[in-house]
Amino acid sequence: MADPKGFLKYNRKDNPMRPIMQRVKDFDAMELDLGDGDRREQAARCMNCGIPFCHHGVFYGGGRAVAGCPNDNLIPEWNDLVYQSRDQQAFNRLTKTNYLPDMTGRVCPAPCEAACVQALNGPGITIRNNEKFIIEQGFKYGWVVDSGKPAHRTGKKVAVVGSGPAGISVAWRLNQLGHSVTIFERDDRFGGLLMYGIPNMKLPKSIVERRIETLRQVGIKLVANTEVGKDISPEELRSQFDRIVICTGARKARDLNVEGRDLKGIYQAVDYLRLATQSVISNGVAANTILKGKHVLVLGGGDTGNDCIGTVIRQGCAGITQLEINPSLPKERAADNQWPEWPMVQKNGYGQKEARALFGNITSYSKTATAFYGSGGVVQEARISHVKNHQPISGGETTIKADLVLLAMGFTGAEQWLFDKFKITKKNKDYTTNDDQVFVAGDCRRGPSLVIWGIHEGRMCAEKVDASLSV
């Protein structure tokens, strides 16, 4: 490394967040950026470790998850290049494996940082922030579009179904390799959950739209408002394209089948977040009061639940209750949860921090809703029960006010009907299926996961598709 003692010279400095009482007044981006000098100092903290666990991927040993980037990103290399102010070379190294660092640089939970060798006895390196800096340099100087253009065209045509992280990544790489790619998206806008599943303050939609525009600029054709299997048949795609890649995600949300579930005012979180984003796109980023006087119940303690909390705060709600079915995690690593395993510790997301500043503690653990009550077909209250081993237990039930209920309990998998339409009965580990013309990648193949996993799936699937077209 250019400065093997950088981690001793400079303390970790994360990108700052806007003050809570300022940022809750709008849906604008929460995270700010460090200056150029500070960023290069942060890159200098990347130490000359013998084995960089940060980019060794996620694997399993003894049933425990070991942290690290699953996408083989060459992290120490581009950190060093940023420190040396060789930004274009850093961009080339970063985008060799990660085709969407403008997304992961904003929303990734950064398993790479948990696996950082410096994190063994320190806070680790600001890998996610460094990544964001590199890609912003790439857009600033025009490197992104240049890197996506093919040297020549092969004459082969590929249809990609879905425009989330996996769909964009497989399309980007296949286009680089010279194939003519068309992306089909059933929504009115491209990006999948990047567009409608992550709130604007966390991932500004202008950033997603910027990326979509680069797809057009490098020659990828985009078709919106078109649901494959309904608006266009599998037979039509097979006749028009040499290969088809299905990247439709894992949109089947986990439900809660209890008394009163059919009352109005109870939403799957992803549906509610979509409505909120559409409102921001239509009406601007200013906070609003559409939930004035309303009490909100959020079921689920993950990232989506946290996004729901941040969203309803900006919609002027009167109060929030969050229930997590699992027990509370410890605040410090347990003795059997050592580095480089993913730290199984309690974390407070941006939404929870905002809620605490406004309402105090809102989160209860080992609890769930076991019934909803309302009037005129609209939810007004929820019965809350304690939970043991994910099952409600009798005794100690309470009833709380709930004018809006958001189910943020994760996803169970892909929507099966499209695979049935294509007569796909087998999804293989190498992204092939029982149909030689049809491939599959992303959450619809491996199950619900992180954006970086979608990128990895798309990248690896593209290589498999290219090989099949080269035979």
Secondary structure as UniProt FT lines:
FT   TURN            4..5
FT   HELIX           6..9
FT   HELIX           20..23
FT   TURN            24..25
FT   HELIX           36..44
FT   HELIX           53..55
FT   STRAND          59..61
FT   TURN            62..63
FT   STRAND          64..66
FT   TURN            70..71
FT   HELIX           75..83
FT   TURN            84..85
FT   HELIX           87..94
FT   TURN            95..97
FT   HELIX           101..107
FT   HELIX           111..115
FT   HELIX           117..120
FT   HELIX           127..141
FT   HELIX           143..148
FT   STRAND          157..161
FT   HELIX           165..176
FT   TURN            177..178
FT   STRAND          180..184
FT   HELIX           193..196
FT   TURN            200..202
FT   HELIX           205..217
FT   TURN            218..219
FT   STRAND          221..223
FT   TURN            229..231
FT   HELIX           234..240
FT   STRAND          243..246
FT   STRAND          252..253
FT   TURN            260..262
FT   STRAND          266..268
FT   HELIX           269..283
FT   TURN            290..293
FT   STRAND          295..299
FT   HELIX           303..314
FT   TURN            315..316
FT   STRAND          319..324
FT   TURN            335..336
FT   TURN            339..340
FT   HELIX           350..359
FT   STRAND          363..365
FT   STRAND          367..375
FT   TURN            376..377
FT   STRAND          378..388
FT   TURN            389..390
FT   STRAND          391..392
FT   STRAND          398..401
FT   STRAND          404..407
FT   STRAND          411..413
FT   HELIX           417..421
FT   TURN            422..423
FT   TURN            429..430
FT   STRAND          432..433
FT   TURN            436..437
FT   STRAND          438..440
FT   HELIX           443..446
FT   HELIX           451..469
//
